Amino acid sequence: QVQLVESGGGLVQPGGSLRLSCVVSGNTDSINVIGWHRQAPGNQRELVAAINRGGNTNVYDSVKGRFTIARDNAKNTVYLSMNFLKPEDTAVYFCAAKPSGGFQYEYWGQGTQVTVSL
């Protein structure tokens, strides 16, 4: 089993920044990819960024150039740094883990709310 706990969400003004953290625990050796997803009310959940065990990253078009993903292996933590935030970035942000050899994210955190508003 793998557990994920997100933190760092909150209220920020447009143009501001936040850094989300995802602490991963349990059978972490079984995990290949950690991905940050978000879901806004009425919308489907979307993947915004992912990082694999080797440190390779993908940041998806909707946030490219504004969001970055990084990991600190010593702390078993994956970060999502979000800059130049827009109101449309408002959502619940989840981190999730994909096991090695797996095709989907199997373990999810509880989510952290990000609200971008004046």
Secondary structure, DSSP 8 states (H G I E B T S, - for coil): -EEEEEE--EEE-TT--EEEEEEEEESGGGEEEEEEEEE-TTS--EEEEEEETT--EEE-TTTTTTEEEEEEGGGTEEEEEE-S--GGG-EEEEEEEEETT-SS--EE---EEEEE--
